[in-house]
């Protein structure tokens, strides 16, 4: 069933409530955590070690936080096909770490629109890195577990607790389907805002 063990996870979320149990379980299972900004601070506040994404990429968060995870060492780690020798060789060549789990959520675009915020504030809530991570993780479901919103926290926690962080391809495909549902809804909301 093409089982994969989660060894390294990228965690970058806007909403952190409900995440602590997952982080503690990942840590207990020896999973290396990569993160950015506020999420990294939150992880470390739980006493859990965390590697900064910028230490992996060699680049800081730039352009007012607009660019944090958009880098080949992040996306290569998610999109690299473990069964292809050529991909594996390039990952070694360019020092790209395999990323087996992506936990991400999206900036609250719809809530920002509903609040009556200014157009500038609304535009800043169009997520670029998050939506890209979701699509990359879902595309490579053969190797990666993608958690695209808080709604998938409980299924992930059950996977970690019941299966010891080992997923089969049907598990990963289920998460991928949820991920494409999230991305579709999000883009539809943005499209509706622009054509209103």
N, C-alpha and C positions, 0 to 999 in steps of 0.2 A: 504493500500500500504506500510505497514511497515515504517512509517515515523520516521526519527531520526533528532533530533536537534543537531547541532554542539555546544558543550559546551567547549571542550578542543582540541587544535590543536598542533601538533608537526611540527615545521617548521625548516628544515635543508637543505639549498640549496647552491650550488656552485655559480650559477648565480643569482644575487639579483635584476637585472633590471626588472622592471615591477611588482615587488612584493609589492610596497608600498601601492597601492590602495587596494589590498586584505587585507593587515595587518591593515589598517585603518578601513576597513569595519568589519573585525573580532573584532577589539577592540570596535567599536561602538556597536556591538551586544553582548558585554560582554563575548566574548570567551577568555578563559585563554590560553596564549601562552607558549609553552615550546620550548627551542631552545638550540643550541650549538655554541660555538666559534664565528666566524665572522658573522653568521646570527643573533645571539643574540645581538651582538654589533650593527648591522644594525637596528634591531627592536627598540632597546633602543634609537638609534640616531633619530628615528621618534617621540620620546616622549611616546612610548608605553611600558607598563610594560611587563616583560618577565621573566619566571622562567627558571633557568638553568637546563638542563637535569641532570647535576651532583648533583644538590640539590635533585632531585627525586631519583636518583640511589644510591647516597652516594659514587660514584666513580668519579674521575676526568677523563678528556681525557688522555689516556695513549698510550704508544708505538708510540710516534711521531704523534699522532692524528689518528692512525689506528683504535683505539677502543674508540668510544664516545657514541654511542647509543646502542651498542650490550649488552643488559642487560635485565633480565626478567621483570623488572618494566616498561621498554619501550615496549618490545614485548608482554608482558602480557596485557598491556593496549590497544594494537592494536588488538591482537588475541582473547582476552576474548569475549566469546559469551554471549551477554546481556540476551538472553532468557533462558540460562541454569543456574539453581540455583547453581549447583556445581561450575561453573566458577565464578559466582558472589561472592559466599562465599569465594573462594580462593583469589579473588581480594581484598576483605576486609581483609582477614587473613594476606596477605602479603603486604598490603598497596599499591596496584597497582592502579594507577589512570586510569580511562577510557580515551582513546584517540579516538576522533571521526573523526578527520581530520588529514591526513598526507600530508604535502607539501614537496617534496624532488626532487632534480634532481641529476644527476650522474656526477662524475668527467669526464672531456672531454677526454676520452680514444682515440677515433678516431682522434681528432684534434692533440693530443699529438703524436700519431704515424705519422701522416701526416707532422708534423713539423720537423721530423728527429731527435727527442729527443733520448737520450741514453736509453738503455734497462732498466736501473734502474729507470729513470723518467717515462717511459712507464708503468712499473709494478706498480709504486705507484699510477698511475691513474686508476688502476683496483679497482672500487668501491666495497666495501663489505657491509658496513652499509647501504648505500643508496639503493642498489639493494635488500637487505634483508627487509628494510622498505617498499619498493614498493611491494614486493611479499606478505608480511604479510598483508598490507592494502588491497591489491586486493583479497587475499584469504578470508578475513573477510568482504567482501563488504556488507554483510547483515547488518553490523553495522557501517562501516567506509567508509568515502570518501577518496580516494587516488588520489593525484595530482602528477603524476610522471615526469612532465617536464613543462617548460615554455609554451608549446603549449596548456596546459590545464588551464592556468591562467584565460583566458577570460570566458570560461564556468563556472569556479568556481565563479568568480566575479558575473556573471549573476545569479547563484544559490543563492548566498548570498543576492544580491539586490532584486531579484524578489520573492524569497521564504523565505526570512528572516532567511537563514541558516538552513532551514528544507529540507531534501532530502527524496525522496522515494527510494525504492529498485531498480527501473529502472534507476534512476539517478546514484546511486552508482555502479550498474553493468556496466553502460557506462564508468565510470571512470576506473573501474577494467579492462575492455577490453583494454582501452588505456594503462593501466599500464603494462599488460602482453605483449602488443606490444612493449613497450619501453624496457622491460627486455629481450625479445627475440632478438631484434635488437642488444642490447648491448652485450649480450653473444655471438651472432654470430660474431660480430666484434672482440671480444677477441679471440674466437676460430680461426678465420681466421689469426690473428696475430701469434698465436702459431704454426699453421701448414704450414705457408708460406715457 
